[in-house]
Amino acid sequence: MRRRIPIIATAVLAMGLAAAPQAQANTGYENQMSPEACEKSQATSLFKYAIYYNSNYGGAYRNIGYSVWDFADERIGGAPQGGTQPLRFCHGGNGNGQGIKNNAASVKNKHTTYYAVTYFNSGYKGSADWSSPRSQTNLSVTKNENASFAWQTL
């Protein structure tokens, strides 16, 4: 006996409305709303990249888990939506509540495999500071001129 897929399920799949697998989670949502970003310390967060307001890993910071196309507009649920949705520093200290774009001075990369690349321009473009796996770096090229971040391999 052949098993039949219900008509509604077939229609949903045909329209591409089925839920995305967990591996394809909405990264904008995760970077904005996950407890890993603002409720956990950099030491305990599962997010592997932390960006700091001050040099030498001082002041406010935010944990980030996924590449960010534009720090000034990290969309929840994709585009388009009204207004911008900036990522902000959320752990107390100097710079708390400030937008990350063009305000960061240092980063930590806890990843064991990937380089954390902080870019001058949005869209992973322009000059960049590369942080090797398991390192911390004062930004030099992009200090207070940072617009996006991506994980990279060599």
BAFI-3210 file (N, C-alpha, C; in Angstrom, 3 decimals, decimal comma, padded with zeros to 6 digits):
// residues 154
n [1|2|3|4|5|6|7|8|9|10|11|12|13|14|15|16|17|18|19|20|21|22|23|24|25|26|27|28|29|30|31|32|33|34|35|36|37|38|39|40|41|42|43|44|45|46|47|48|49|50|51|52|53|54|55|56|57|58|59|60|61|62|63|64|65|66|67|68|69|70|71|72|73|74|75|76|77|78|79|80|81|82|83|84|85|86|87|88|89|90|91|92|93|94|95|96|97|98|99|100|101|102|103|104|105|106|107|108|109|110|111|112|113|114|115|116|117|118|119|120|121|122|123|124|125|126|127|128|129|130|131|132|133|134|135|136|137|138|139|140|141|142|143|144|145|146|147|148|149|150|151|152|153|154]
n.u [000,840|000,635|001,834|000,218|000,874|-000,525|-002,694|-002,473|000,092|001,621|001,062|002,154|004,885|005,384|005,094|007,238|007,148|007,739|009,206|012,512|015,439|017,160|019,871|019,765|018,991|017,581|019,928|020,053|018,065|019,120|021,578|020,538|018,588|019,201|019,923|022,605|023,926|023,645|022,973|024,697|028,046|031,141|032,929|031,317|029,453|028,130|028,465|031,082|032,486|033,402|032,857|034,278|033,846|035,980|039,609|041,875|039,996|038,064|035,386|031,975|030,554|029,582|028,425|028,677|027,320|027,032|027,909|027,764|026,166|025,742|026,454|024,826|022,310|020,995|018,870|015,913|014,388|014,800|014,807|012,502|012,124|010,538|012,515|015,794|017,746|019,923|022,839|023,789|026,100|025,909|026,662|027,437|029,311|031,639|030,276|028,002|024,944|025,402|025,530|027,145|028,355|031,006|032,091|033,735|036,686|038,221|038,456|037,511|038,212|036,927|036,736|037,844|038,654|037,973|038,827|038,122|036,820|036,814|035,291|035,796|033,768|030,199|028,708|030,851|033,172|035,983|038,842|040,263|040,416|041,966|041,395|042,970|042,127|041,204|042,144|042,816|042,351|043,397|041,700|043,008|043,106|040,372|039,486|037,059|035,839|034,249|032,116|031,012|031,087|032,615|032,973|035,848|037,922|041,286]
n.v [-001,166|002,131|005,092|008,154|011,615|014,213|016,595|019,322|019,459|018,830|021,051|023,129|022,424|022,597|025,307|026,246|026,916|025,488|024,930|026,094|024,101|023,708|024,317|026,330|028,610|031,847|034,191|036,928|037,215|035,555|036,882|039,293|038,636|036,335|034,843|034,323|036,490|038,852|038,203|036,405|036,056|036,923|034,899|032,670|032,485|030,815|031,948|032,873|035,207|038,303|041,733|044,805|047,988|049,591|049,788|047,073|045,258|046,407|048,189|048,294|045,422|043,031|039,783|037,859|035,595|034,915|035,779|039,250|041,365|044,138|046,148|048,231|047,529|044,859|042,646|041,247|038,344|038,749|040,843|043,116|045,547|048,035|050,834|050,806|048,191|048,199|046,546|046,631|047,554|045,665|044,713|045,981|049,016|051,456|052,829|051,261|050,384|051,871|051,940|049,380|049,760|051,508|052,082|050,341|048,983|046,759|043,126|039,721|036,419|033,386|031,126|027,934|027,265|029,130|032,344|035,555|038,220|041,630|044,162|047,250|048,354|047,895|044,758|043,013|044,187|046,165|047,433|045,409|043,926|041,044|038,411|035,794|032,293|031,613|034,040|037,438|040,799|044,130|046,414|047,833|048,713|048,987|050,344|052,039|052,411|050,393|048,138|045,664|042,068|038,865|035,281|033,526|031,343|030,387]
n.w [000,000|-000,921|000,575|001,068|000,713|002,513|000,915|001,665|002,833|000,578|-001,027|000,534|000,521|-002,227|-002,616|-001,298|001,383|003,590|006,797|007,376|007,784|010,950|010,596|008,794|010,122|010,817|010,569|011,162|013,082|015,106|015,725|016,688|018,683|020,219|023,393|023,648|022,596|024,201|026,842|027,906|029,117|027,439|027,814|028,358|026,308|023,450|021,013|018,895|018,284|019,531|019,806|020,671|022,272|023,173|022,848|023,570|024,542|026,160|027,811|026,622|024,942|022,386|021,739|018,812|016,524|013,838|010,458|009,551|007,430|007,469|010,077|010,875|010,111|010,753|009,862|011,220|010,393|007,709|004,734|003,085|005,698|007,689|008,543|010,142|011,654|013,840|015,151|018,509|021,111|024,048|026,523|029,665|030,396|029,046|026,166|026,083|024,617|022,351|018,759|016,885|014,394|013,007|015,514|016,945|018,550|019,204|019,004|019,794|018,877|019,297|017,829|016,617|014,102|012,021|010,586|011,877|010,267|010,119|008,445|006,625|005,016|004,461|003,524|003,412|002,311|001,184|003,037|005,676|008,968|010,047|012,235|013,645|014,298|017,676|018,913|019,978|019,060|018,592|016,675|013,736|011,008|010,669|012,916|014,638|012,216|011,120|009,427|008,683|009,212|008,794|008,771|007,745|005,767|005,029]
ca.u [000,000|001,396|001,463|-000,063|001,164|-001,731|-002,704|-001,986|001,551|002,161|000,949|003,125|006,211|005,485|005,203|008,477|006,848|008,093|010,196|013,915|016,108|017,862|021,148|019,509|018,288|017,706|021,086|019,727|017,331|020,044|022,504|019,801|017,716|019,652|020,547|024,058|024,461|023,689|022,699|025,805|029,347|031,950|033,573|030,376|028,594|028,467|028,870|032,542|033,071|032,974|033,367|034,372|033,818|037,304|040,805|042,283|038,837|037,444|034,102|030,844|030,797|028,471|028,772|028,048|027,485|026,936|028,386|026,856|026,281|025,817|026,219|023,777|021,005|020,945|017,418|015,267|013,425|015,110|014,440|012,662|011,315|010,640|013,578|016,994|017,840|021,355|023,372|024,310|026,846|024,873|027,217|027,754|030,598|031,729|029,731|026,801|023,785|025,827|025,580|028,476|028,945|031,952|032,340|034,474|038,138|038,907|037,630|038,019|037,764|037,054|036,589|039,061|038,953|037,762|039,284|037,075|037,255|036,041|035,447|035,600|032,484|029,121|028,740|032,137|033,999|036,951|039,945|039,773|041,276|041,794|041,732|043,158|041,395|041,623|042,990|042,177|043,025|042,983|041,479|043,887|042,597|038,940|039,151|036,007|035,430|033,884|030,732|030,503|031,941|032,371|033,880|036,589|039,014|042,370]
ca.v [000,000|003,366|006,132|009,425|012,842|015,045|017,647|020,576|019,359|018,902|022,445|023,919|022,108|023,115|026,762|026,592|027,519|024,590|025,520|025,836|023,303|024,484|024,783|027,532|029,551|033,246|034,704|038,245|036,988|035,018|037,932|040,326|038,219|035,183|035,113|034,216|037,790|039,881|037,738|035,577|036,718|036,501|033,640|031,546|032,488|029,895|032,771|032,832|036,508|039,401|043,009|045,692|049,427|050,157|048,985|046,136|044,471|047,136|048,821|047,447|044,509|042,179|038,488|037,683|034,207|034,723|036,905|040,401|042,130|045,564|046,332|049,232|047,032|043,394|042,423|040,077|037,769|039,099|042,177|044,456|045,929|049,469|051,297|049,982|047,388|048,121|045,792|047,570|046,987|045,397|044,403|047,249|049,675|052,576|052,488|050,439|050,897|052,496|051,077|048,816|050,278|052,620|052,367|049,268|049,144|045,478|041,920|038,414|035,307|032,125|029,991|027,127|027,008|030,250|033,696|036,562|039,352|042,837|044,945|048,698|048,651|046,907|043,765|042,300|044,846|047,160|047,018|044,542|043,375|039,596|037,851|034,355|031,489|031,674|035,218|038,716|041,773|045,529|046,770|048,914|049,184|049,294|050,920|053,065|052,475|049,004|048,094|044,296|041,004|037,546|034,170|033,184|030,383|030,764]
ca.w [000,000|-001,033|001,524|000,403|001,440|002,494|-000,107|002,233|002,958|-000,774|-001,479|001,286|-000,001|-003,588|-002,544|-000,623|002,667|004,686|007,695|007,055|008,813|011,967|010,058|008,014|010,987|010,418|011,279|011,690|014,320|016,110|016,143|017,416|019,766|020,991|024,694|023,488|022,190|025,240|028,197|028,388|029,037|026,293|028,187|028,366|025,115|022,361|019,884|018,910|017,962|020,400|019,317|021,824|022,054|023,437|022,588|024,631|024,975|027,256|027,563|026,237|023,829|021,965|021,162|017,505|016,107|012,391|009,655|009,551|006,187|007,797|011,508|011,089|009,671|010,846|009,800|011,821|009,458|006,330|004,245|003,659|006,842|007,919|009,420|010,258|012,862|014,122|016,282|019,506|022,228|025,045|027,836|030,302|030,254|028,121|024,859|026,194|023,896|021,094|017,599|016,640|013,160|013,133|016,928|017,616|018,588|019,371|018,837|020,214|018,044|020,035|016,913|016,505|012,694|011,111|010,834|012,022|009,451|010,338|007,212|006,610|004,372|004,515|002,456|003,422|001,299|001,616|003,898|006,739|010,013|010,163|013,540|013,486|015,273|019,077|019,130|020,265|018,214|018,521|015,270|013,296|009,719|010,769|014,222|014,540|010,802|010,855|008,943|008,536|009,761|008,203|009,032|006,522|005,814|004,101]
c.u [000,891|000,894|001,279|000,280|-000,094|-001,581|-002,152|-000,467|002,209|002,146|001,971|004,529|006,402|005,671|006,483|008,263|007,174|009,186|011,604|014,519|016,877|019,182|020,974|018,710|018,514|018,818|020,849|019,002|018,272|020,984|021,814|019,200|018,222|020,222|022,075|024,687|024,656|023,501|023,821|027,111|030,109|032,580|032,617|029,485|029,073|028,839|030,376|033,232|032,512|033,638|033,217|034,407|035,211|038,422|041,079|041,093|038,156|036,119|033,045|031,237|029,529|029,054|028,003|028,350|027,587|027,453|027,312|027,135|026,473|025,482|025,091|022,393|020,999|019,483|016,979|014,253|013,681|014,607|013,190|011,742|011,489|011,763|014,783|016,989|019,315|021,677|024,014|025,159|025,859|025,397|027,754|029,152|030,515|031,242|028,471|025,620|024,140|025,761|027,007|029,140|029,753|032,246|033,200|035,981|038,890|037,920|038,325|037,401|038,008|036,963|037,914|039,502|038,947|038,434|038,058|037,562|036,285|036,337|035,130|034,214|031,453|029,282|030,064|033,092|034,968|038,063|039,396|040,861|040,940|042,250|041,814|042,358|042,051|042,556|042,135|043,024|042,484|042,824|042,419|043,348|041,160|038,538|038,216|035,570|035,045|032,412|030,164|031,526|031,591|033,395|034,535|037,580|040,094|042,414]
c.v [001,237|004,402|007,445|010,586|013,687|016,207|018,953|020,555|019,466|020,336|023,328|023,681|022,683|024,623|027,199|027,219|026,626|025,243|025,131|024,970|024,202|025,040|026,054|028,549|030,970|033,890|036,101|038,131|036,520|036,104|039,007|039,808|037,079|035,608|035,036|035,573|038,734|039,387|036,883|036,340|036,206|035,148|032,449|031,465|031,463|030,660|033,012|034,167|037,535|040,670|044,026|047,156|050,044|049,232|048,090|045,470|045,086|047,736|047,805|046,562|043,759|040,900|038,330|036,274|034,004|035,969|037,991|041,246|043,617|045,732|047,320|048,719|045,509|042,991|041,138|039,574|038,138|040,477|042,076|044,648|047,422|049,817|050,373|049,255|047,204|047,144|046,810|046,823|046,801|044,945|045,705|047,775|050,813|052,131|051,646|051,110|051,584|051,484|050,597|049,463|051,543|053,018|051,331|049,470|047,831|044,324|040,719|037,360|034,009|030,908|029,247|026,918|028,258|031,542|034,587|037,808|040,515|043,780|046,417|049,058|047,560|045,931|043,058|042,868|045,822|046,562|046,227|044,236|041,893|039,160|036,342|033,592|031,573|032,849|036,406|039,783|043,173|045,847|047,915|049,535|049,676|049,894|052,118|053,333|051,073|048,917|046,689|043,307|039,703|036,541|033,779|032,070|030,867|029,819]
c.w [000,000|-000,041|000,779|001,315|001,378|001,505|000,445|002,341|001,590|-001,280|-000,768|000,755|-001,397|-003,591|-001,843|000,738|003,850|005,526|007,278|008,142|009,772|011,454|009,240|008,826|010,495|011,229|011,839|013,012|015,425|016,623|016,974|018,720|020,648|022,344|024,631|023,195|023,368|026,668|028,769|028,230|027,820|026,586|028,097|027,128|024,095|021,097|019,999|018,639|018,922|019,898|020,440|021,414|022,202|022,965|023,793|025,309|026,180|026,830|027,182|025,062|023,485|021,404|019,855|017,021|014,613|011,677|009,590|008,315|006,466|009,278|011,786|010,715|009,595|010,985|010,485|010,818|008,014|005,959|003,392|004,850|007,040|008,872|009,434|011,590|013,204|015,249|017,213|020,526|023,371|026,394|028,402|030,079|029,266|026,743|024,898|025,501|022,582|019,959|017,363|015,432|013,442|014,578|017,635|017,519|018,772|019,259|019,464|019,305|018,807|019,114|016,789|015,069|011,836|011,574|010,967|011,287|009,651|009,178|007,410|006,069|004,640|003,361|002,329|002,379|001,948|002,453|005,070|007,760|010,138|011,544|013,389|014,538|016,660|019,355|019,558|019,602|018,458|017,045|014,903|012,010|009,855|012,119|014,029|013,103|010,343|010,474|008,799|009,063|009,064|008,707|007,723|006,805|004,865|002,935]
res [m|r|r|r|i|p|i|i|a|t|a|v|l|a|m|g|l|a|a|a|p|q|a|q|a|n|t|g|y|e|n|q|m|s|p|e|a|c|e|k|s|q|a|t|s|l|f|k|y|a|i|y|y|n|s|n|y|g|g|a|y|r|n|i|g|y|s|v|w|d|f|a|d|e|r|i|g|g|a|p|q|g|g|t|q|p|l|r|f|c|h|g|g|n|g|n|g|q|g|i|k|n|n|a|a|s|v|k|n|k|h|t|t|y|y|a|v|t|y|f|n|s|g|y|k|g|s|a|d|w|s|s|p|r|s|q|t|n|l|s|v|t|k|n|e|n|a|s|f|a|w|q|t|l]
***
